[in-house]
Amino acid sequence: MHCPFCRYPDSRVIDSRTSDDGLSIRRRRQCPECGRRFSTTETASLSVIKRNGVVEPFSREKIVAGVRKACQGRPVTDTDLALLAQKVEENLRATGASQLEANDIGLAILPELRQLDEVAFLRFASVYQAFENLDDFESAIRQLRIEDAQRATEA
């Protein structure tokens, strides 16, 4: 880590602490050249490979924006969307991958969205599972009913 004051190419870590959310580490550093101290924040990077091949940083805000469209007119709050995006990010980070395909992120949203609102789930699934006609919707609804029935008998 370069010193931000004298640009010396090394520094010594004096203290490390995990952030409140547990997703980053704050480090206090000291430059062995000029002796000044500074702080850094380290996070594990997560990148998205878009369909056109462009790589960009992962963004919870993009998840919220995409899911918000599927939830229009549904009883879903901004807090619900923020929690969904947080769960999706946690699940994606748990895979250990540092780069993810955009489509994989869309597919990771589906189970969380299904728990939140089944109508919004169907709207979102129609895009990410490439529904082409009414039969695809009917098949998805039939599958939802089968899974609901199985859950009811297990409970």
Backbone as JSON Lines, residues from 0, in Angstrom:
{"i":0,"aa":"M","n":[0.85,-1.18,0.0],"ca":[0.0,0.0,0.0],"c":[0.89,1.23,0.0]}
{"i":1,"aa":"H","n":[0.74,2.08,-1.01],"ca":[1.53,3.31,-1.1],"c":[1.05,4.32,-0.05]}
{"i":2,"aa":"C","n":[2.0,5.01,0.53],"ca":[1.68,6.07,1.48],"c":[1.02,7.22,0.7]}
{"i":3,"aa":"P","n":[-0.14,7.71,1.14],"ca":[-0.8,8.8,0.42],"c":[-0.08,10.15,0.59]}
{"i":4,"aa":"F","n":[0.85,10.22,1.52],"ca":[1.54,11.48,1.79],"c":[2.86,11.59,1.02]}
{"i":5,"aa":"C","n":[3.7,10.54,1.1],"ca":[5.02,10.61,0.46],"c":[5.18,9.61,-0.69]}
{"i":6,"aa":"R","n":[4.15,8.82,-0.94],"ca":[4.12,7.83,-2.02],"c":[5.12,6.68,-1.85]}
{"i":7,"aa":"Y","n":[5.64,6.51,-0.62],"ca":[6.53,5.38,-0.36],"c":[5.73,4.1,-0.63]}
{"i":8,"aa":"P","n":[6.35,3.11,-1.3],"ca":[5.58,1.95,-1.78],"c":[5.24,0.89,-0.74]}
{"i":9,"aa":"D","n":[5.43,1.19,0.53],"ca":[5.12,0.19,1.56],"c":[4.55,0.89,2.78]}
{"i":10,"aa":"S","n":[3.87,0.13,3.61],"ca":[3.36,0.65,4.88],"c":[3.22,-0.52,5.84]}
{"i":11,"aa":"R","n":[3.11,-0.18,7.12],"ca":[3.0,-1.2,8.15],"c":[1.61,-1.1,8.78]}
{"i":12,"aa":"V","n":[0.95,-2.26,8.95],"ca":[-0.37,-2.28,9.57],"c":[-0.19,-2.19,11.08]}
{"i":13,"aa":"I","n":[-0.88,-1.22,11.68],"ca":[-0.82,-1.01,13.12],"c":[-2.01,-1.66,13.82]}
{"i":14,"aa":"D","n":[-3.19,-1.56,13.18],"ca":[-4.41,-2.08,13.78],"c":[-5.38,-2.48,12.68]}
{"i":15,"aa":"S","n":[-6.13,-3.57,12.91],"ca":[-7.16,-4.03,11.97],"c":[-8.46,-4.28,12.72]}
{"i":16,"aa":"R","n":[-9.55,-3.83,12.14],"ca":[-10.86,-4.06,12.74],"c":[-11.88,-4.37,11.65]}
{"i":17,"aa":"T","n":[-12.77,-5.3,11.96],"ca":[-13.85,-5.64,11.04],"c":[-14.94,-4.58,11.14]}
{"i":18,"aa":"S","n":[-15.52,-4.21,10.02],"ca":[-16.6,-3.22,10.03],"c":[-17.84,-3.82,10.68]}
{"i":19,"aa":"D","n":[-18.81,-2.97,10.97],"ca":[-20.04,-3.41,11.63],"c":[-20.79,-4.47,10.82]}
{"i":20,"aa":"D","n":[-20.8,-4.32,9.49],"ca":[-21.54,-5.28,8.66],"c":[-20.74,-6.54,8.36]}
{"i":21,"aa":"G","n":[-19.46,-6.55,8.75],"ca":[-18.63,-7.73,8.56],"c":[-18.14,-7.92,7.13]}
{"i":22,"aa":"L","n":[-18.42,-6.98,6.24],"ca":[-18.04,-7.13,4.84],"c":[-16.73,-6.42,4.48]}
{"i":23,"aa":"S","n":[-16.17,-5.66,5.43],"ca":[-14.92,-4.97,5.13],"c":[-14.05,-4.93,6.38]}
{"i":24,"aa":"I","n":[-12.79,-4.6,6.16],"ca":[-11.82,-4.48,7.25],"c":[-11.2,-3.09,7.19]}
{"i":25,"aa":"R","n":[-11.17,-2.42,8.33],"ca":[-10.54,-1.1,8.42],"c":[-9.17,-1.31,9.02]}
{"i":26,"aa":"R","n":[-8.15,-0.79,8.35],"ca":[-6.78,-0.94,8.83],"c":[-6.15,0.44,9.05]}
{"i":27,"aa":"R","n":[-5.47,0.57,10.2],"ca":[-4.64,1.75,10.46],"c":[-3.23,1.37,10.04]}
{"i":28,"aa":"R","n":[-2.61,2.23,9.24],"ca":[-1.28,1.95,8.72],"c":[-0.33,3.1,9.06]}
{"i":29,"aa":"Q","n":[0.96,2.77,9.05],"ca":[1.98,3.79,9.27],"c":[3.05,3.62,8.21]}
{"i":30,"aa":"C","n":[3.47,4.73,7.65],"ca":[4.51,4.73,6.62],"c":[5.88,4.67,7.32]}
{"i":31,"aa":"P","n":[6.72,3.7,6.94],"ca":[8.06,3.63,7.56],"c":[8.99,4.76,7.08]}
{"i":32,"aa":"E","n":[8.64,5.42,6.0],"ca":[9.48,6.49,5.45],"c":[9.21,7.82,6.13]}
{"i":33,"aa":"C","n":[7.94,8.27,6.11],"ca":[7.61,9.59,6.67],"c":[7.0,9.51,8.07]}
{"i":34,"aa":"G","n":[6.58,8.3,8.48],"ca":[6.03,8.12,9.83],"c":[4.59,8.51,10.01]}
{"i":35,"aa":"R","n":[3.95,9.02,8.96],"ca":[2.55,9.45,9.08],"c":[1.63,8.24,9.05]}
{"i":36,"aa":"R","n":[0.46,8.4,9.66],"ca":[-0.52,7.32,9.74],"c":[-1.72,7.63,8.85]}
{"i":37,"aa":"F","n":[-2.35,6.55,8.37],"ca":[-3.54,6.69,7.53],"c":[-4.37,5.43,7.65]}
{"i":38,"aa":"S","n":[-5.63,5.52,7.24],"ca":[-6.55,4.38,7.32],"c":[-6.89,3.89,5.92]}
{"i":39,"aa":"T","n":[-7.12,2.59,5.83],"ca":[-7.6,1.99,4.58],"c":[-8.79,1.1,4.92]}
{"i":40,"aa":"T","n":[-9.62,0.88,3.92],"ca":[-10.73,-0.05,4.06],"c":[-10.59,-1.09,2.97]}
{"i":41,"aa":"E","n":[-10.64,-2.34,3.37],"ca":[-10.5,-3.43,2.41],"c":[-11.8,-4.21,2.31]}
{"i":42,"aa":"T","n":[-12.2,-4.49,1.09],"ca":[-13.37,-5.32,0.85],"c":[-13.02,-6.34,-0.22]}
{"i":43,"aa":"A","n":[-13.68,-7.48,-0.15],"ca":[-13.5,-8.49,-1.2],"c":[-14.26,-8.01,-2.42]}
{"i":44,"aa":"S","n":[-13.58,-7.96,-3.55],"ca":[-14.25,-7.46,-4.74],"c":[-15.13,-8.54,-5.35]}
{"i":45,"aa":"L","n":[-16.22,-8.11,-5.91],"ca":[-17.16,-8.99,-6.59],"c":[-17.5,-8.3,-7.91]}
{"i":46,"aa":"S","n":[-17.19,-8.97,-9.02],"ca":[-17.4,-8.37,-10.33],"c":[-18.46,-9.12,-11.1]}
{"i":47,"aa":"V","n":[-19.12,-8.4,-11.99],"ca":[-20.18,-8.95,-12.82],"c":[-19.73,-8.92,-14.27]}
{"i":48,"aa":"I","n":[-19.84,-10.07,-14.93],"ca":[-19.55,-10.14,-16.36],"c":[-20.89,-10.02,-17.08]}
{"i":49,"aa":"K","n":[-21.07,-8.9,-17.76],"ca":[-22.34,-8.65,-18.44],"c":[-22.42,-9.46,-19.73]}
{"i":50,"aa":"R","n":[-23.6,-9.51,-20.31],"ca":[-23.81,-10.3,-21.53],"c":[-22.9,-9.89,-22.68]}
{"i":51,"aa":"N","n":[-22.55,-8.61,-22.73],"ca":[-21.69,-8.1,-23.82],"c":[-20.21,-8.27,-23.51]}
{"i":52,"aa":"G","n":[-19.88,-8.9,-22.37],"ca":[-18.5,-9.17,-22.01],"c":[-17.85,-8.12,-21.13]}
{"i":53,"aa":"V","n":[-18.51,-7.0,-20.92],"ca":[-17.97,-5.93,-20.08],"c":[-18.02,-6.39,-18.61]}
{"i":54,"aa":"V","n":[-16.95,-6.11,-17.88],"ca":[-16.89,-6.45,-16.46],"c":[-17.08,-5.17,-15.65]}
{"i":55,"aa":"E","n":[-17.97,-5.24,-14.65],"ca":[-18.2,-4.07,-13.79],"c":[-18.37,-4.53,-12.36]}
{"i":56,"aa":"P","n":[-18.2,-3.64,-11.38],"ca":[-18.36,-4.02,-9.98],"c":[-19.81,-4.41,-9.67]}
{"i":57,"aa":"F","n":[-19.98,-5.35,-8.76],"ca":[-21.31,-5.76,-8.31],"c":[-21.99,-4.58,-7.63]}
{"i":58,"aa":"S","n":[-23.31,-4.48,-7.81],"ca":[-24.06,-3.37,-7.23],"c":[-25.4,-3.87,-6.68]}
{"i":59,"aa":"R","n":[-25.59,-3.69,-5.38],"ca":[-26.9,-4.02,-4.78],"c":[-27.98,-3.12,-5.37]}
{"i":60,"aa":"E","n":[-27.63,-1.89,-5.67],"ca":[-28.6,-0.94,-6.19],"c":[-29.21,-1.43,-7.51]}
{"i":61,"aa":"K","n":[-28.4,-2.1,-8.32],"ca":[-28.92,-2.62,-9.58],"c":[-29.89,-3.77,-9.34]}
{"i":62,"aa":"I","n":[-29.63,-4.56,-8.31],"ca":[-30.57,-5.63,-7.96],"c":[-31.9,-5.01,-7.54]}
{"i":63,"aa":"V","n":[-31.82,-4.02,-6.66],"ca":[-33.04,-3.36,-6.18],"c":[-33.81,-2.75,-7.35]}
{"i":64,"aa":"A","n":[-33.11,-2.08,-8.26],"ca":[-33.78,-1.44,-9.4],"c":[-34.46,-2.48,-10.29]}
{"i":65,"aa":"G","n":[-33.8,-3.58,-10.57],"ca":[-34.38,-4.61,-11.42],"c":[-35.57,-5.3,-10.77]}
{"i":66,"aa":"V","n":[-35.47,-5.56,-9.49],"ca":[-36.56,-6.24,-8.78],"c":[-37.72,-5.28,-8.55]}
{"i":67,"aa":"R","n":[-37.41,-4.0,-8.37],"ca":[-38.47,-3.0,-8.16],"c":[-39.45,-3.0,-9.34]}
{"i":68,"aa":"K","n":[-38.93,-3.16,-10.55],"ca":[-39.81,-3.2,-11.73],"c":[-40.77,-4.37,-11.66]}
{"i":69,"aa":"A","n":[-40.27,-5.52,-11.23],"ca":[-41.11,-6.71,-11.12],"c":[-42.13,-6.57,-9.99]}
{"i":70,"aa":"C","n":[-41.83,-5.71,-9.01],"ca":[-42.7,-5.55,-7.84],"c":[-43.68,-4.39,-7.97]}
{"i":71,"aa":"Q","n":[-43.72,-3.71,-9.12],"ca":[-44.63,-2.58,-9.28],"c":[-46.07,-3.04,-9.03]}
{"i":72,"aa":"G","n":[-46.76,-2.28,-8.18],"ca":[-48.15,-2.6,-7.88],"c":[-48.33,-3.72,-6.87]}
{"i":73,"aa":"R","n":[-47.24,-4.23,-6.32],"ca":[-47.28,-5.31,-5.35],"c":[-47.0,-4.74,-3.96]}
{"i":74,"aa":"P","n":[-47.45,-5.42,-2.9],"ca":[-47.22,-4.92,-1.54],"c":[-45.8,-5.22,-1.04]}
{"i":75,"aa":"V","n":[-44.82,-4.61,-1.7],"ca":[-43.41,-4.81,-1.37],"c":[-42.8,-3.45,-1.06]}
{"i":76,"aa":"T","n":[-42.14,-3.34,0.09],"ca":[-41.56,-2.06,0.52],"c":[-40.1,-1.94,0.08]}
{"i":77,"aa":"D","n":[-39.58,-0.73,0.17],"ca":[-38.17,-0.5,-0.13],"c":[-37.27,-1.3,0.83]}
{"i":78,"aa":"T","n":[-37.71,-1.43,2.08],"ca":[-36.95,-2.23,3.05],"c":[-36.91,-3.69,2.62]}
{"i":79,"aa":"D","n":[-38.04,-4.21,2.13],"ca":[-38.07,-5.59,1.62],"c":[-37.06,-5.77,0.48]}
{"i":80,"aa":"L","n":[-37.02,-4.8,-0.41],"ca":[-36.1,-4.88,-1.55],"c":[-34.64,-4.8,-1.1]}
{"i":81,"aa":"A","n":[-34.36,-3.95,-0.12],"ca":[-32.99,-3.83,0.38],"c":[-32.55,-5.13,1.06]}
{"i":82,"aa":"L","n":[-33.45,-5.74,1.81],"ca":[-33.12,-7.02,2.46],"c":[-32.92,-8.13,1.43]}
{"i":83,"aa":"L","n":[-33.73,-8.13,0.4],"ca":[-33.58,-9.12,-0.67],"c":[-32.21,-8.96,-1.33]}
{"i":84,"aa":"A","n":[-31.83,-7.73,-1.64],"ca":[-30.53,-7.49,-2.29],"c":[-29.38,-7.91,-1.38]}
{"i":85,"aa":"Q","n":[-29.53,-7.67,-0.08],"ca":[-28.49,-8.07,0.88],"c":[-28.36,-9.6,0.92]}
{"i":86,"aa":"K","n":[-29.49,-10.31,0.97],"ca":[-29.46,-11.77,0.99],"c":[-28.83,-12.33,-0.28]}
{"i":87,"aa":"V","n":[-29.2,-11.75,-1.42],"ca":[-28.64,-12.2,-2.7],"c":[-27.13,-11.99,-2.7]}
{"i":88,"aa":"E","n":[-26.67,-10.81,-2.25],"ca":[-25.23,-10.56,-2.22],"c":[-24.53,-11.55,-1.28]}
{"i":89,"aa":"E","n":[-25.1,-11.8,-0.12],"ca":[-24.49,-12.76,0.81],"c":[-24.4,-14.14,0.19]}
{"i":90,"aa":"N","n":[-25.46,-14.57,-0.49],"ca":[-25.46,-15.88,-1.14],"c":[-24.4,-15.96,-2.25]}
{"i":91,"aa":"L","n":[-24.28,-14.88,-3.02],"ca":[-23.29,-14.85,-4.11],"c":[-21.87,-14.86,-3.56]}
{"i":92,"aa":"R","n":[-21.63,-14.09,-2.5],"ca":[-20.29,-14.06,-1.89],"c":[-19.95,-15.42,-1.28]}
{"i":93,"aa":"A","n":[-20.96,-16.13,-0.78],"ca":[-20.74,-17.45,-0.17],"c":[-20.25,-18.48,-1.19]}
{"i":94,"aa":"T","n":[-20.47,-18.23,-2.47],"ca":[-19.99,-19.16,-3.49],"c":[-18.48,-19.11,-3.61]}
{"i":95,"aa":"G","n":[-17.86,-18.01,-3.18],"ca":[-16.43,-17.87,-3.25],"c":[-15.92,-17.34,-4.59]}
{"i":96,"aa":"A","n":[-16.81,-17.16,-5.54],"ca":[-16.42,-16.66,-6.86],"c":[-16.2,-15.15,-6.78]}
{"i":97,"aa":"S","n":[-15.18,-14.67,-7.51],"ca":[-14.94,-13.23,-7.52],"c":[-15.57,-12.57,-8.74]}
{"i":98,"aa":"Q","n":[-15.9,-13.39,-9.77],"ca":[-16.59,-12.88,-10.95],"c":[-17.8,-13.75,-11.22]}
{"i":99,"aa":"L","n":[-18.92,-13.1,-11.51],"ca":[-20.17,-13.8,-11.75],"c":[-20.79,-13.32,-13.05]}
{"i":100,"aa":"E","n":[-21.44,-14.23,-13.74],"ca":[-22.2,-13.86,-14.94],"c":[-23.46,-13.11,-14.5]}
{"i":101,"aa":"A","n":[-23.86,-12.13,-15.27],"ca":[-25.07,-11.36,-14.94],"c":[-26.28,-12.27,-14.84]}
{"i":102,"aa":"N","n":[-26.37,-13.24,-15.72],"ca":[-27.51,-14.16,-15.69],"c":[-27.54,-14.98,-14.39]}
{"i":103,"aa":"D","n":[-26.36,-15.33,-13.87],"ca":[-26.3,-16.08,-12.6],"c":[-26.84,-15.25,-11.45]}
{"i":104,"aa":"I","n":[-26.61,-13.96,-11.51],"ca":[-27.15,-13.07,-10.47],"c":[-28.67,-13.04,-10.56]}
{"i":105,"aa":"G","n":[-29.19,-12.94,-11.78],"ca":[-30.64,-12.96,-11.96],"c":[-31.25,-14.25,-11.42]}
{"i":106,"aa":"L","n":[-30.58,-15.36,-11.69],"ca":[-31.08,-16.65,-11.2],"c":[-30.98,-16.75,-9.67]}
{"i":107,"aa":"A","n":[-29.97,-16.09,-9.07],"ca":[-29.83,-16.09,-7.62],"c":[-30.91,-15.25,-6.94]}
{"i":108,"aa":"I","n":[-31.47,-14.32,-7.68],"ca":[-32.54,-13.47,-7.13],"c":[-33.85,-14.26,-7.01]}
{"i":109,"aa":"L","n":[-34.08,-15.18,-7.92],"ca":[-35.37,-15.88,-8.01],"c":[-35.84,-16.51,-6.7]}
{"i":110,"aa":"P","n":[-35.04,-17.33,-6.0],"ca":[-35.57,-17.94,-4.78],"c":[-35.93,-16.92,-3.69]}
{"i":111,"aa":"E","n":[-35.12,-15.87,-3.59],"ca":[-35.4,-14.83,-2.58],"c":[-36.67,-14.06,-2.95]}
{"i":112,"aa":"L","n":[-36.84,-13.77,-4.23],"ca":[-38.02,-13.05,-4.68],"c":[-39.27,-13.89,-4.53]}
{"i":113,"aa":"R","n":[-39.15,-15.19,-4.74],"ca":[-40.3,-16.08,-4.59],"c":[-40.83,-16.03,-3.16]}
{"i":114,"aa":"Q","n":[-39.93,-15.99,-2.19],"ca":[-40.34,-15.91,-0.79],"c":[-41.01,-14.57,-0.49]}
{"i":115,"aa":"L","n":[-40.6,-13.55,-1.21],"ca":[-41.13,-12.21,-0.97],"c":[-42.5,-12.02,-1.61]}
{"i":116,"aa":"D","n":[-42.64,-12.38,-2.89],"ca":[-43.9,-12.16,-3.6],"c":[-43.93,-13.03,-4.85]}
{"i":117,"aa":"E","n":[-44.9,-13.94,-4.93],"ca":[-44.94,-14.89,-6.05],"c":[-45.28,-14.24,-7.39]}
{"i":118,"aa":"V","n":[-46.09,-13.2,-7.38],"ca":[-46.42,-12.52,-8.64],"c":[-45.17,-11.82,-9.18]}
{"i":119,"aa":"A","n":[-44.45,-11.12,-8.3],"ca":[-43.21,-10.47,-8.71],"c":[-42.2,-11.53,-9.17]}
{"i":120,"aa":"F","n":[-42.19,-12.67,-8.5],"ca":[-41.31,-13.77,-8.9],"c":[-41.6,-14.19,-10.34]}
{"i":121,"aa":"L","n":[-42.87,-14.37,-10.66],"ca":[-43.23,-14.78,-12.03],"c":[-42.83,-13.72,-13.06]}
{"i":122,"aa":"R","n":[-43.03,-12.46,-12.72],"ca":[-42.65,-11.39,-13.64],"c":[-41.14,-11.43,-13.9]}
{"i":123,"aa":"F","n":[-40.38,-11.54,-12.82],"ca":[-38.92,-11.55,-12.93],"c":[-38.45,-12.82,-13.64]}
{"i":124,"aa":"A","n":[-39.04,-13.95,-13.3],"ca":[-38.65,-15.23,-13.91],"c":[-38.92,-15.23,-15.41]}
{"i":125,"aa":"S","n":[-39.95,-14.53,-15.83],"ca":[-40.27,-14.5,-17.26],"c":[-39.12,-13.92,-18.08]}
{"i":126,"aa":"V","n":[-38.33,-13.06,-17.46],"ca":[-37.17,-12.49,-18.14],"c":[-35.98,-13.43,-18.03]}
{"i":127,"aa":"Y","n":[-35.65,-13.84,-16.8],"ca":[-34.43,-14.61,-16.58],"c":[-34.53,-16.07,-16.98]}
{"i":128,"aa":"Q","n":[-35.72,-16.58,-17.11],"ca":[-35.87,-17.95,-17.59],"c":[-36.39,-17.95,-19.03]}
{"i":129,"aa":"A","n":[-36.39,-16.78,-19.64],"ca":[-36.71,-16.61,-21.06],"c":[-38.05,-17.24,-21.45]}
{"i":130,"aa":"F","n":[-39.12,-16.87,-20.73],"ca":[-40.45,-17.34,-21.1],"c":[-40.74,-16.85,-22.51]}
{"i":131,"aa":"E","n":[-41.27,-17.74,-23.32],"ca":[-41.56,-17.36,-24.71],"c":[-43.05,-17.31,-25.03]}
{"i":132,"aa":"N","n":[-43.88,-17.98,-24.21],"ca":[-45.31,-18.01,-24.49],"c":[-46.08,-18.31,-23.21]}
{"i":133,"aa":"L","n":[-47.4,-18.4,-23.34],"ca":[-48.25,-18.64,-22.17],"c":[-47.99,-20.0,-21.54]}
{"i":134,"aa":"D","n":[-47.59,-20.97,-22.34],"ca":[-47.28,-22.29,-21.79],"c":[-46.16,-22.22,-20.76]}
{"i":135,"aa":"D","n":[-45.19,-21.35,-21.0],"ca":[-44.09,-21.19,-20.04],"c":[-44.61,-20.63,-18.71]}
{"i":136,"aa":"F","n":[-45.54,-19.66,-18.79],"ca":[-46.14,-19.12,-17.56],"c":[-46.96,-20.2,-16.86]}
{"i":137,"aa":"E","n":[-47.76,-20.94,-17.61],"ca":[-48.58,-21.99,-17.01],"c":[-47.71,-23.05,-16.35]}
{"i":138,"aa":"S","n":[-46.62,-23.41,-16.97],"ca":[-45.71,-24.39,-16.4],"c":[-45.1,-23.87,-15.1]}
{"i":139,"aa":"A","n":[-44.69,-22.61,-15.07],"ca":[-44.11,-22.02,-13.87],"c":[-45.15,-21.96,-12.75]}
{"i":140,"aa":"I","n":[-46.38,-21.6,-13.07],"ca":[-47.44,-21.54,-12.06],"c":[-47.73,-22.95,-11.53]}
{"i":141,"aa":"R","n":[-47.78,-23.91,-12.42],"ca":[-48.01,-25.3,-12.01],"c":[-46.9,-25.76,-11.04]}
{"i":142,"aa":"Q","n":[-45.65,-25.42,-11.36],"ca":[-44.53,-25.79,-10.5],"c":[-44.64,-25.11,-9.14]}
{"i":143,"aa":"L","n":[-45.05,-23.83,-9.11],"ca":[-45.25,-23.13,-7.85],"c":[-46.31,-23.82,-7.0]}
{"i":144,"aa":"R","n":[-47.41,-24.23,-7.63],"ca":[-48.49,-24.91,-6.9],"c":[-48.03,-26.25,-6.35]}
{"i":145,"aa":"I","n":[-47.25,-26.99,-7.13],"ca":[-46.73,-28.28,-6.66],"c":[-45.83,-28.07,-5.44]}
{"i":146,"aa":"E","n":[-44.94,-27.09,-5.53],"ca":[-44.03,-26.82,-4.41],"c":[-44.79,-26.33,-3.18]}
{"i":147,"aa":"D","n":[-45.82,-25.5,-3.36],"ca":[-46.65,-25.05,-2.24],"c":[-47.36,-26.23,-1.58]}
{"i":148,"aa":"A","n":[-47.88,-27.15,-2.4],"ca":[-48.56,-28.33,-1.86],"c":[-47.59,-29.2,-1.08]}
{"i":149,"aa":"Q","n":[-46.37,-29.35,-1.59],"ca":[-45.36,-30.16,-0.89],"c":[-44.99,-29.52,0.45]}
{"i":150,"aa":"R","n":[-44.87,-28.2,0.46],"ca":[-44.56,-27.5,1.71],"c":[-45.69,-27.66,2.72]}
{"i":151,"aa":"A","n":[-46.92,-27.61,2.22],"ca":[-48.08,-27.73,3.11],"c":[-48.13,-29.11,3.76]}
{"i":152,"aa":"T","n":[-47.8,-30.15,3.0],"ca":[-47.84,-31.5,3.56],"c":[-46.66,-31.75,4.5]}
{"i":153,"aa":"E","n":[-45.55,-31.06,4.32],"ca":[-44.39,-31.21,5.21],"c":[-44.62,-30.49,6.53]}
{"i":154,"aa":"A","n":[-45.44,-29.45,6.53],"ca":[-45.65,-28.65,7.74],"c":[-46.62,-29.27,8.7]}
